[in-house]
Amino acid sequence: MPETSNSWLDFLVSQGASLSETAPPEVASAPDRSTGAGTTLAHNDFFTAATHLGTLALEGADAANFLHNQITNDVLSLENNTARLAGYCSPKGRLLATLLLWKSEDQLFLTLPRDILPGIQKRLQMFVMRAKVKITDVSDSRIALGLYAPSSETLQRLCPTLPATAYEVAHGEAGTLIRLADALDHPRYYLIGTLQQACDAWQMLSQFMPAAPTSLWRWTEIMAGVPQITQATQEQFVPQMINFEAIGGVNFRKGCYPGQEIVARSQYLGKFKRRMFVATLESTNDVTDVQAGTEVFSSQDPEQPCGMVVNADRGPDGRLACLVELKLDAIVTKIHAAMPDGPVLQLGSLPYVLPEPE
């Protein structure tokens, strides 16, 4: 697995960040050097290094057509000012990856978790054959920062023209600014650029916003209801089981891709029996065995799991927040994580409305 650039990690340490011992390393803590920070991150803006993410670049005369035939969303109509969510499925329609697709000039980019990036690159490469397309891991030259609830004034120091809606993109001297889905009614952005652009942006942002752990960024993804497939959950879910079509990750009119028939059948054959929900643990106690891939159980049928944790991370209040995929008939029961008598999950409201199948 490619490592996060040592130069980037060295820079983060030089700025006072402490790094985790995980692979790849993440920002575990960082000093607050901003002048206008509030007392808690729960009600304030922050930024962090998204070192858990990597990026693949595709280029060549056939790159758009090739990728269009591999993933769940439309690539051919993608413009430089637009990003899209997309899934990469197995032939059985199960998600191997959730991706952020974006474009800069004649290159296409896929941003995804580093723990699955090498396998996805290898799998895509298997299907290139005679197509004129080159797939490159550019994670060390396309470095991502996550920005939560920045002010317009701070953003305009990075990019004069700001993306106004989710998945709108602006390109500037500081890099590529991608607006994401809001979390808790606050805007979120990725700023993706070169090593020098990332270093410059970190130093500028640290004057106006507190730096935060990488895990807090993943918490915003949970609050936004946007799932992320990792190694622990590959091939566990058809896209609709984790609401992926509800957040724009599937285009049902784009034509064939691996697993397309099963994904389409799931859409058009009656009511869904499984969906994804936001949940929190009722206790703030340390629960190390609740993480992506953890099974969950209903109090009314404890003999078999009724779902699975998709993502989990602690929020500013110390409580563990989750995205959890569940059988719909289990949502009116008490849900336990990890074991039938494990910690209780409190289901919350999604920030979007789930559509009925067509």
TIDREN-576529 format. One record per residue (C-alpha): chain; x, y, z. Coordinates in Angstrom, 1 decimal. Layout:
BEGIN
[rec 'A'; [X; Y; Z]]
...
//
This chain:
BEGIN
[rec 'A'; [0.0; 0.0; 0.0]]
[rec 'A'; [1.4; 3.4; -0.9]]
[rec 'A'; [2.4; 5.4; 2.1]]
[rec 'A'; [1.4; 9.0; 2.7]]
[rec 'A'; [4.1; 11.3; 1.5]]
[rec 'A'; [6.8; 11.5; 4.2]]
[rec 'A'; [7.3; 15.2; 3.2]]
[rec 'A'; [3.6; 15.9; 4.0]]
[rec 'A'; [3.8; 14.0; 7.3]]
[rec 'A'; [7.0; 15.8; 8.2]]
[rec 'A'; [5.4; 19.1; 7.5]]
[rec 'A'; [2.4; 18.2; 9.7]]
[rec 'A'; [4.7; 17.3; 12.6]]
[rec 'A'; [6.5; 20.5; 12.1]]
[rec 'A'; [3.2; 22.3; 12.6]]
[rec 'A'; [2.7; 20.7; 15.9]]
[rec 'A'; [0.4; 17.8; 14.8]]
[rec 'A'; [0.8; 14.4; 16.4]]
[rec 'A'; [0.3; 11.4; 14.2]]
[rec 'A'; [-1.4; 8.1; 14.8]]
[rec 'A'; [0.5; 4.8; 14.6]]
[rec 'A'; [-2.0; 3.5; 12.0]]
[rec 'A'; [-1.2; 2.8; 8.4]]
[rec 'A'; [-1.5; 5.3; 6.8]]
[rec 'A'; [-0.8; 7.7; 9.7]]
[rec 'A'; [-3.5; 10.2; 10.6]]
[rec 'A'; [-3.6; 13.5; 12.5]]
[rec 'A'; [-4.3; 12.4; 16.1]]
[rec 'A'; [-4.2; 15.9; 17.5]]
[rec 'A'; [-3.1; 19.4; 16.4]]
[rec 'A'; [-2.6; 22.7; 18.2]]
[rec 'A'; [-5.2; 25.4; 17.8]]
[rec 'A'; [-3.4; 28.5; 16.5]]
[rec 'A'; [-6.4; 30.3; 15.1]]
[rec 'A'; [-7.4; 33.7; 16.5]]
[rec 'A'; [-11.1; 33.3; 16.3]]
[rec 'A'; [-11.8; 29.7; 17.4]]
[rec 'A'; [-14.7; 29.0; 19.7]]
[rec 'A'; [-14.6; 26.8; 22.8]]
[rec 'A'; [-15.7; 23.6; 21.2]]
[rec 'A'; [-15.4; 22.0; 17.7]]
[rec 'A'; [-19.0; 20.8; 18.0]]
[rec 'A'; [-20.3; 24.3; 17.2]]
[rec 'A'; [-17.3; 25.7; 15.2]]
[rec 'A'; [-15.3; 25.4; 12.1]]
[rec 'A'; [-12.2; 23.3; 11.7]]
[rec 'A'; [-9.9; 21.8; 9.1]]
[rec 'A'; [-7.7; 18.7; 9.0]]
[rec 'A'; [-5.4; 16.6; 6.8]]
[rec 'A'; [-7.4; 13.8; 5.1]]
[rec 'A'; [-4.5; 11.4; 5.1]]
[rec 'A'; [-6.8; 8.4; 5.1]]
[rec 'A'; [-7.6; 9.2; 1.5]]
[rec 'A'; [-5.7; 8.7; -1.7]]
[rec 'A'; [-6.4; 9.5; -5.4]]
[rec 'A'; [-6.1; 7.7; -8.7]]
[rec 'A'; [-5.7; 9.6; -11.9]]
[rec 'A'; [-6.9; 8.3; -15.3]]
[rec 'A'; [-5.8; 9.8; -18.5]]
[rec 'A'; [-5.7; 8.9; -22.2]]
[rec 'A'; [-7.9; 9.0; -25.2]]
[rec 'A'; [-10.2; 6.3; -23.9]]
[rec 'A'; [-10.1; 7.2; -20.2]]
[rec 'A'; [-13.7; 8.6; -20.0]]
[rec 'A'; [-15.3; 5.8; -21.9]]
[rec 'A'; [-13.3; 3.2; -19.9]]
[rec 'A'; [-14.3; 4.6; -16.6]]
[rec 'A'; [-17.9; 5.2; -17.7]]
[rec 'A'; [-18.2; 1.4; -18.2]]
[rec 'A'; [-16.8; 0.5; -14.8]]
[rec 'A'; [-18.6; 2.6; -12.2]]
[rec 'A'; [-22.2; 3.4; -11.2]]
[rec 'A'; [-22.3; 7.1; -12.3]]
[rec 'A'; [-22.1; 9.0; -15.6]]
[rec 'A'; [-18.5; 9.9; -16.5]]
[rec 'A'; [-19.1; 11.1; -20.1]]
[rec 'A'; [-21.0; 14.2; -19.1]]
[rec 'A'; [-18.7; 15.2; -16.3]]
[rec 'A'; [-17.3; 18.8; -16.5]]
[rec 'A'; [-14.4; 20.5; -14.8]]
[rec 'A'; [-16.7; 22.3; -12.5]]
[rec 'A'; [-18.6; 19.2; -11.2]]
[rec 'A'; [-17.8; 16.3; -9.0]]
[rec 'A'; [-19.8; 13.1; -8.4]]
[rec 'A'; [-20.1; 10.2; -6.1]]
[rec 'A'; [-19.8; 6.8; -7.7]]
[rec 'A'; [-19.6; 3.2; -6.7]]
[rec 'A'; [-17.4; 0.4; -8.1]]
[rec 'A'; [-19.2; -2.9; -7.8]]
[rec 'A'; [-18.4; -6.6; -8.1]]
[rec 'A'; [-20.3; -8.6; -10.8]]
[rec 'A'; [-22.7; -9.5; -8.0]]
[rec 'A'; [-23.6; -5.8; -7.5]]
[rec 'A'; [-21.8; -5.5; -4.2]]
[rec 'A'; [-19.8; -2.4; -3.6]]
[rec 'A'; [-16.0; -2.7; -3.7]]
[rec 'A'; [-15.5; 1.0; -3.3]]
[rec 'A'; [-17.3; 4.3; -2.9]]
[rec 'A'; [-15.6; 7.0; -4.9]]
[rec 'A'; [-15.5; 10.8; -5.4]]
[rec 'A'; [-15.1; 11.4; -9.1]]
[rec 'A'; [-13.8; 14.8; -10.4]]
[rec 'A'; [-12.0; 16.2; -13.3]]
[rec 'A'; [-9.2; 18.7; -14.1]]
[rec 'A'; [-8.5; 19.5; -17.7]]
[rec 'A'; [-8.0; 16.1; -19.5]]
[rec 'A'; [-7.5; 14.0; -16.4]]
[rec 'A'; [-10.1; 12.1; -14.3]]
[rec 'A'; [-9.6; 11.6; -10.6]]
[rec 'A'; [-11.0; 9.1; -8.1]]
[rec 'A'; [-10.6; 9.9; -4.5]]
[rec 'A'; [-11.1; 6.9; -2.1]]
[rec 'A'; [-9.7; 5.4; 1.1]]
[rec 'A'; [-6.1; 4.5; 1.0]]
[rec 'A'; [-6.7; 1.0; 2.5]]
[rec 'A'; [-8.5; -0.1; -0.6]]
[rec 'A'; [-6.8; 2.0; -3.2]]
[rec 'A'; [-4.1; -0.5; -4.4]]
[rec 'A'; [-6.7; -3.2; -4.9]]
[rec 'A'; [-9.1; -1.0; -6.8]]
[rec 'A'; [-6.2; 0.3; -9.0]]
[rec 'A'; [-5.2; -3.3; -9.7]]
[rec 'A'; [-8.8; -4.4; -10.5]]
[rec 'A'; [-9.4; -1.4; -12.9]]
[rec 'A'; [-6.1; -2.2; -14.6]]
[rec 'A'; [-7.2; -5.7; -15.3]]
[rec 'A'; [-9.9; -4.4; -17.6]]
[rec 'A'; [-7.9; -1.8; -19.5]]
[rec 'A'; [-6.8; -4.4; -22.2]]
[rec 'A'; [-6.2; -2.4; -25.4]]
[rec 'A'; [-7.9; 0.8; -24.2]]
[rec 'A'; [-5.8; 3.9; -24.4]]
[rec 'A'; [-5.9; 4.8; -20.7]]
[rec 'A'; [-3.3; 5.1; -18.0]]
[rec 'A'; [-4.2; 4.6; -14.3]]
[rec 'A'; [-1.8; 6.2; -11.8]]
[rec 'A'; [-1.7; 6.5; -8.0]]
[rec 'A'; [-1.2; 10.3; -7.5]]
[rec 'A'; [-1.9; 10.3; -3.7]]
[rec 'A'; [1.4; 12.0; -3.0]]
[rec 'A'; [0.9; 14.8; -5.5]]
[rec 'A'; [-2.9; 15.3; -4.9]]
[rec 'A'; [-3.1; 15.9; -1.2]]
[rec 'A'; [-6.5; 16.5; 0.4]]
[rec 'A'; [-7.5; 18.8; 3.3]]
[rec 'A'; [-11.0; 18.6; 4.7]]
[rec 'A'; [-12.7; 21.9; 5.7]]
[rec 'A'; [-15.8; 22.0; 7.9]]
[rec 'A'; [-17.9; 25.2; 8.1]]
[rec 'A'; [-15.3; 27.7; 6.9]]
[rec 'A'; [-16.3; 31.3; 6.5]]
[rec 'A'; [-16.6; 32.7; 3.0]]
[rec 'A'; [-13.8; 35.2; 3.8]]
[rec 'A'; [-11.4; 32.3; 4.7]]
[rec 'A'; [-12.4; 30.3; 1.6]]
[rec 'A'; [-11.8; 33.3; -0.7]]
[rec 'A'; [-8.3; 33.4; 0.5]]
[rec 'A'; [-8.0; 30.0; -1.2]]
[rec 'A'; [-10.2; 30.5; -4.2]]
[rec 'A'; [-11.9; 33.7; -5.4]]
[rec 'A'; [-14.9; 31.8; -6.9]]
[rec 'A'; [-16.6; 29.5; -4.4]]
[rec 'A'; [-18.6; 26.4; -5.2]]
[rec 'A'; [-22.2; 27.2; -4.2]]
[rec 'A'; [-23.8; 23.8; -4.1]]
[rec 'A'; [-22.8; 20.2; -3.2]]
[rec 'A'; [-20.4; 18.6; -5.6]]
[rec 'A'; [-19.6; 21.9; -7.4]]
[rec 'A'; [-15.9; 22.4; -8.1]]
[rec 'A'; [-13.7; 25.4; -8.4]]
[rec 'A'; [-10.0; 25.4; -9.5]]
[rec 'A'; [-7.6; 28.1; -8.3]]
[rec 'A'; [-4.0; 28.8; -7.4]]
[rec 'A'; [-4.5; 27.0; -4.1]]
[rec 'A'; [-5.7; 23.8; -5.8]]
[rec 'A'; [-9.1; 22.2; -6.5]]
[rec 'A'; [-11.9; 23.2; -4.1]]
[rec 'A'; [-14.8; 20.7; -4.0]]
[rec 'A'; [-17.9; 21.4; -2.0]]
[rec 'A'; [-19.4; 18.3; -0.4]]
[rec 'A'; [-22.7; 17.4; 1.2]]
[rec 'A'; [-23.4; 19.5; 4.3]]
[rec 'A'; [-23.2; 18.1; 7.8]]
[rec 'A'; [-25.4; 19.5; 10.5]]
[rec 'A'; [-26.4; 22.3; 8.1]]
[rec 'A'; [-22.7; 23.4; 7.8]]
[rec 'A'; [-20.9; 23.3; 4.5]]
[rec 'A'; [-17.9; 21.0; 3.9]]
[rec 'A'; [-15.1; 21.1; 1.4]]
[rec 'A'; [-12.1; 19.2; 0.1]]
[rec 'A'; [-9.2; 21.2; -0.9]]
[rec 'A'; [-6.9; 19.0; -3.1]]
[rec 'A'; [-3.6; 20.2; -4.4]]
[rec 'A'; [0.1; 19.7; -4.6]]
[rec 'A'; [2.4; 19.2; -1.6]]
[rec 'A'; [3.4; 22.9; -1.7]]
[rec 'A'; [-0.3; 24.0; -2.1]]
[rec 'A'; [-1.3; 21.8; 0.8]]
[rec 'A'; [1.5; 23.2; 3.0]]
[rec 'A'; [0.6; 26.8; 2.1]]
[rec 'A'; [-3.1; 26.2; 2.7]]
[rec 'A'; [-2.4; 24.6; 6.1]]
[rec 'A'; [-0.4; 27.6; 7.3]]
[rec 'A'; [-3.0; 30.0; 6.0]]
[rec 'A'; [-6.0; 28.1; 7.4]]
[rec 'A'; [-4.4; 27.7; 10.8]]
[rec 'A'; [-4.6; 31.4; 11.3]]
[rec 'A'; [-8.4; 31.4; 11.0]]
[rec 'A'; [-9.6; 27.9; 11.9]]
[rec 'A'; [-8.6; 25.3; 14.5]]
[rec 'A'; [-6.9; 22.2; 13.1]]
[rec 'A'; [-8.5; 18.9; 14.2]]
[rec 'A'; [-7.9; 15.2; 14.1]]
[rec 'A'; [-8.6; 13.3; 10.9]]
[rec 'A'; [-11.2; 11.2; 12.7]]
[rec 'A'; [-13.3; 14.2; 13.3]]
[rec 'A'; [-13.6; 14.7; 9.5]]
[rec 'A'; [-14.9; 11.2; 9.2]]
[rec 'A'; [-17.5; 12.0; 11.8]]
[rec 'A'; [-18.7; 14.8; 9.5]]
[rec 'A'; [-19.2; 12.2; 6.8]]
[rec 'A'; [-21.3; 10.2; 9.2]]
[rec 'A'; [-23.4; 13.3; 10.1]]
[rec 'A'; [-23.8; 14.0; 6.4]]
[rec 'A'; [-25.1; 10.4; 5.8]]
[rec 'A'; [-22.4; 9.7; 3.2]]
[rec 'A'; [-21.0; 6.2; 3.5]]
[rec 'A'; [-17.4; 5.2; 2.8]]
[rec 'A'; [-16.6; 1.6; 1.9]]
[rec 'A'; [-13.4; 0.4; 3.5]]
[rec 'A'; [-11.6; -3.0; 3.6]]
[rec 'A'; [-13.9; -4.2; 6.4]]
[rec 'A'; [-17.1; -3.7; 4.3]]
[rec 'A'; [-16.1; -4.5; 0.7]]
[rec 'A'; [-18.7; -6.7; -1.0]]
[rec 'A'; [-21.1; -6.3; 1.8]]
[rec 'A'; [-23.7; -4.0; 0.3]]
[rec 'A'; [-25.7; -3.4; -2.8]]
[rec 'A'; [-25.6; 0.5; -3.3]]
[rec 'A'; [-29.2; 1.0; -2.2]]
[rec 'A'; [-28.6; -0.8; 1.1]]
[rec 'A'; [-26.4; 2.1; 2.1]]
[rec 'A'; [-28.6; 4.8; 0.5]]
[rec 'A'; [-26.0; 5.4; -2.3]]
[rec 'A'; [-28.6; 6.1; -5.0]]
[rec 'A'; [-30.4; 8.6; -2.6]]
[rec 'A'; [-27.2; 10.8; -2.4]]
[rec 'A'; [-26.5; 10.8; -6.2]]
[rec 'A'; [-24.0; 7.9; -6.4]]
[rec 'A'; [-25.9; 5.8; -9.0]]
[rec 'A'; [-27.2; 6.8; -12.4]]
[rec 'A'; [-29.8; 4.3; -13.6]]
[rec 'A'; [-29.8; 5.5; -17.2]]
[rec 'A'; [-26.1; 5.4; -18.0]]
[rec 'A'; [-25.8; 1.8; -19.3]]
[rec 'A'; [-23.7; -1.2; -18.3]]
[rec 'A'; [-21.1; -1.6; -15.6]]
[rec 'A'; [-20.1; -4.6; -13.4]]
[rec 'A'; [-23.1; -5.6; -11.3]]
[rec 'A'; [-25.4; -3.2; -13.2]]
[rec 'A'; [-28.2; -5.7; -13.7]]
[rec 'A'; [-28.4; -6.6; -10.0]]
[rec 'A'; [-28.3; -2.9; -8.9]]
[rec 'A'; [-31.1; -2.0; -11.4]]
[rec 'A'; [-33.1; -5.0; -10.3]]
[rec 'A'; [-32.8; -3.9; -6.7]]
[rec 'A'; [-34.2; -0.5; -7.7]]
[rec 'A'; [-37.2; -1.6; -9.7]]
[rec 'A'; [-38.4; -4.8; -7.9]]
[rec 'A'; [-40.6; -3.6; -5.1]]
[rec 'A'; [-39.8; -2.0; -1.7]]
[rec 'A'; [-36.3; -2.1; -0.2]]
[rec 'A'; [-35.9; -4.3; 2.9]]
[rec 'A'; [-32.6; -2.8; 4.1]]
[rec 'A'; [-31.4; 0.8; 4.5]]
[rec 'A'; [-28.7; 2.8; 6.2]]
[rec 'A'; [-29.3; 5.1; 9.2]]
[rec 'A'; [-27.3; 7.4; 11.4]]
[rec 'A'; [-26.9; 6.2; 15.0]]
[rec 'A'; [-25.0; 7.0; 18.2]]
[rec 'A'; [-23.9; 4.9; 21.1]]
[rec 'A'; [-25.9; 5.8; 24.3]]
[rec 'A'; [-22.7; 5.6; 26.3]]
[rec 'A'; [-19.5; 7.6; 25.9]]
[rec 'A'; [-17.4; 4.8; 27.4]]
[rec 'A'; [-14.6; 3.4; 25.3]]
[rec 'A'; [-16.0; 0.7; 22.9]]
[rec 'A'; [-13.2; -0.5; 20.8]]
[rec 'A'; [-15.1; -3.4; 19.1]]
[rec 'A'; [-17.7; -1.1; 17.4]]
[rec 'A'; [-16.2; -0.2; 14.0]]
[rec 'A'; [-16.8; -0.6; 10.3]]
[rec 'A'; [-17.9; -4.2; 9.7]]
[rec 'A'; [-19.3; -4.8; 13.2]]
[rec 'A'; [-22.5; -6.7; 13.1]]
[rec 'A'; [-25.6; -5.4; 14.9]]
[rec 'A'; [-28.5; -7.3; 16.5]]
[rec 'A'; [-32.2; -6.7; 17.2]]
[rec 'A'; [-33.5; -7.3; 20.6]]
[rec 'A'; [-36.5; -9.1; 19.1]]
[rec 'A'; [-34.3; -11.6; 17.1]]
[rec 'A'; [-30.9; -11.9; 18.8]]
[rec 'A'; [-30.0; -15.1; 17.2]]
[rec 'A'; [-28.8; -13.5; 13.9]]
[rec 'A'; [-27.5; -10.1; 12.9]]
[rec 'A'; [-29.9; -7.6; 11.5]]
[rec 'A'; [-27.3; -5.3; 9.9]]
[rec 'A'; [-23.8; -4.0; 10.0]]
[rec 'A'; [-21.9; -0.9; 10.9]]
[rec 'A'; [-20.7; 0.9; 7.7]]
[rec 'A'; [-18.6; 3.6; 9.4]]
[rec 'A'; [-18.0; 4.7; 13.0]]
[rec 'A'; [-16.0; 7.6; 14.6]]
[rec 'A'; [-16.2; 9.7; 17.7]]
[rec 'A'; [-17.6; 13.2; 17.5]]
[rec 'A'; [-16.6; 16.3; 19.5]]
[rec 'A'; [-18.8; 15.2; 22.4]]
[rec 'A'; [-16.9; 11.9; 22.8]]
[rec 'A'; [-19.8; 9.8; 21.7]]
[rec 'A'; [-19.4; 7.2; 18.9]]
[rec 'A'; [-21.5; 8.0; 15.9]]
[rec 'A'; [-22.2; 5.4; 13.2]]
[rec 'A'; [-23.7; 4.8; 9.9]]
[rec 'A'; [-25.5; 1.4; 10.3]]
[rec 'A'; [-27.2; -0.7; 7.6]]
[rec 'A'; [-30.3; -2.4; 9.0]]
[rec 'A'; [-33.3; -4.5; 8.1]]
[rec 'A'; [-36.2; -2.1; 8.0]]
[rec 'A'; [-38.3; -4.3; 10.3]]
[rec 'A'; [-35.6; -4.0; 13.0]]
[rec 'A'; [-35.6; -0.2; 13.3]]
[rec 'A'; [-38.5; -0.2; 15.7]]
[rec 'A'; [-36.6; -2.5; 18.1]]
[rec 'A'; [-33.7; -2.0; 20.4]]
[rec 'A'; [-30.4; -2.4; 18.4]]
[rec 'A'; [-27.3; -3.7; 19.9]]
[rec 'A'; [-23.8; -3.4; 18.5]]
[rec 'A'; [-21.2; -6.2; 18.3]]
[rec 'A'; [-23.3; -8.8; 20.2]]
[rec 'A'; [-26.9; -9.5; 21.2]]
[rec 'A'; [-26.4; -7.8; 24.6]]
[rec 'A'; [-23.8; -5.3; 23.3]]
[rec 'A'; [-24.0; -1.5; 23.5]]
[rec 'A'; [-27.3; 0.1; 22.5]]
[rec 'A'; [-27.4; 2.1; 19.3]]
[rec 'A'; [-29.7; 5.2; 19.3]]
[rec 'A'; [-31.0; 5.7; 15.8]]
[rec 'A'; [-31.2; 9.3; 14.6]]
[rec 'A'; [-32.5; 11.2; 11.6]]
[rec 'A'; [-30.9; 11.1; 8.1]]
[rec 'A'; [-30.1; 14.5; 6.6]]
[rec 'A'; [-32.0; 13.6; 3.4]]
[rec 'A'; [-35.2; 11.9; 2.4]]
[rec 'A'; [-35.0; 8.3; 1.1]]
[rec 'A'; [-36.8; 8.0; -2.2]]
[rec 'A'; [-39.3; 5.3; -3.1]]
[rec 'A'; [-38.2; 2.9; -5.8]]
[rec 'A'; [-39.4; 3.8; -9.3]]
//
